[in-house]
Amino acid sequence: MTDLTLYRNIGIFAHVDAGKTTTTERILKLTGKIHKIGEVHDGAATTDFMDQEQERGITIQSAATTCFWKDHRLNIIDTPGHVDFTIEVYRSLKVLDGGVGVFCGSGGVEPQSETNWRYANEAGVARIIYINKLDRMGADFYRVAKQVKDVLGAVPLVMTLPIGIEDDFSGVVDLLTRKAWIWDDSGDPMKYEIVDPPADMADLIEEHRETLVETALEHNDEAMEKYLESGEEPDLETLKQAIRRGTIDLAFFPTFCGSSFKNKGVQNVLDGVVDYLPNPLEVKPQPEVDMEGVETGEFAIVDPEKPLRALAFKIMDDRYGALTFTRIYTGKLEKGTNVLNTFTGKTERIGRIVEMHADSREERDSAQAGDIVAIVGMKNVQTGHTLADPKHPATLEPMVFPDPVISIAVSPKDKGGSEKMGLALSKMVQEDPSFHVETDQESGETILKGMGELHLDIKVDILQRTHAVEVEVGKPQVAYRETITQRVEDSYTHKKQTGGSGQFAKIDYVIEPAEVGEGFVFESKVTGGNVPREFWPAVEKGFKASIDTGVLAGYPCLDFKCTLTDGAFHAVDSSAVAFEIASKAAYRATMPKAGPQLLEPIMKIDVFTPEDHVGDVIGDLNRRRGMIQGQEAGVTGVRVKADAPLSEMFGYIGDLRTMTSGRGQFSMEFSHYAPCPNNVADVVIAQAAELKKAKAG
């Protein structure tokens, strides 16, 4: 296939448990990719092929698969819904052209759906909405459509209406054709008939259809004029084109309904993907950047004839070796050719190209612009790297990943395990850019850092099961930070005289707090050459090298500015090294005078609880130093939103379940850093001092 207008690169994303993986299974069944449907709750879904996914019934990695519907090629990525794996959603959205947002008919717009929706807005990805699980108790299609409007600030363009609800849900009405699709109860998605809709729905259908036509025609002036003047409705084709244009412009989101588990309504969603989501040629092209990350003004326009530009968006290690999932934006990728990794500056040879179907694969000799394929055996390519034509290099805008907020120490149970653990961890770091591994130089401990308790839990699980490394796990640690609160003017002189040439550097400087989020800022205001210009970078380097170790408890220091105001140098004894040593010593000497302060990570918490336990949940969050931001009553319970320090949230899920008789759920993600109360800071600083003493001893 080479006609790019018949390609759809789409992702399926939603809150945990809204039915993404089940929907993907149904799509694969309908498009003839699988013959037996696997269920998530039985641990047999095609795209959930990790042990951890099958046991917990959640998706952890985004899985890629290719299928065909009505002569169109669909590259589908099933993304995880759990908040600790948002990174997977983020990087999938980066390489997709369209998305399907799945919402639960009874749960509605849940916390994770909000985060994913925000990411999709930032990435400018066109989406259709699928309101699933309408066979569930408490399901209400119209309530969820209203929530999409109120909570997400999006315009849902209703395309299908449900016939019956909960146990009586039997099918959907297609508003464009005014026809009802009714499935029988055999569970076979192909057993349906298209008939006239129930008579008692006539008014409802006309009301929603009028809204649909009027909203869509805002994207076709000519048809709109005709419609307003003579009341003449445009033909079906014109209407579909107007809906497509509005969807691609993100003006509205075509909204479908159904029940994937009961095999009802999925065909309409597939038709929506083909009819309304953009092909690779209709998407805003990726900007190209230089090595500093500054946009060059050039764009990677999707065209198989142009030089190669491809983005590696995911590394996965499996039984066949390392797989590099790659989205090709321009040009062709051929087996046996050399490509340039613009990040490392090295060329690599393309060995095998495979098309993925969850965990089975088909070999290909080449792939072209618009394709999503996996390359086997790339050595030095990591997530976010660009592969380009060596004769015409260019870099695509790289991905930005959040910093981890929680860490645990792990050590192998037996001596022989440490090398094995090192190899396993280096593979895992390549696969997941939000997972960091460090070795504590003094204690020799291995520290794993991640986005949340579940994230690290699963990493340890993968270590033990997939890589067969038995490890001992320490208590979770919080990634504190430090900053300063006062402005200090200071001076430091570094002098060393030992036979031969000595070292001399004097710096006068101001250290002051910077704006939140600015990081470390350096400026030189030296005039008259007291500190020659060639030594300024050395002063900056010295301060920069020191910021990883704060003066209170040794945590990295954020948001302060250093201004070099004056100084002195010696014609023979001054050197860049001398000035670097001076600024490192100056940091240690001055920071304690600048009102240092400990900062702790604050998490955005979203708790769902049955109504009769709201008081307990709020009381408990207050005890954990939480600030309640608001609460919303839903049909099946109440959502409480709060900000709380990460250090108080360890083991929260157990306490929440006890409080709510097992019915409560929660999700949390990093929000910002805030000053630590003195009593907490004193404990953290004392612990850091003890640890230092123990290591020294």
Buried (B, 14 or more C-beta within 10 A) or exposed (E): EEEBEBBBBBBBBBBBBBBBBBBBBBBBBBBEBBEEBBEBEEBBBBBBBBEBBBEBBBBBBBBBBBBEBEEBBBBBBBBBBBBBBBBBBBBBBBBBBBBBBBBBBBBBBBBBBBBBBEBBBEBEBBBBBBBBBBBBEBBBBBBBBBBBEEBBEBBBBBBBBBBEBBEEBBBBBBBBEEBBBBBEEEEEBEEBEEEEBBEEBEEBBEEBBEEBBEBBBEBBEEBBEBBEEEEEBBEEEBBBBBBBBBBBEBBBBBBBBBBBBBBBBBBBBBBBBBBBBBBBBBBEBBBBBEEEEEEEEEBBEBBBEBBBBBBBBBBBBBEEEBBBBBBBBBBBBBBEBEBBBBBEEEEBEBEBBBBBBBBEBEEBEBBBBBBBBBBBBBEEBBBBBBBBBBEEBBBBBBBEBEEBBBBBBBBBEEEEBBEBBBEBBEBBBBBBBBBBBEEEEEEEBBBBBBBBBBBBBBBBBBBBEBBEBEBEBBEBBBBBBBBBEEBBEBBBBBEEEEEEEBBBBBBBBBBBBBEEEEEBBBEBEBEEEBBEEEBBBBBBBBBBEBBEBBBBBBBBBBBBBBBBBBBBBBEEBBBBBBBBBBBBBBBEEBBEEBEBBBBBBBBBBBBBBBEEBBEBBBEBBEEBBBBBEEBBEBEBBBBBBBBBBBBBBBEBBEBBBEBBEEBBBBBBBBBEBBEBEEEBBEEBBEEBEEBEEEEEE
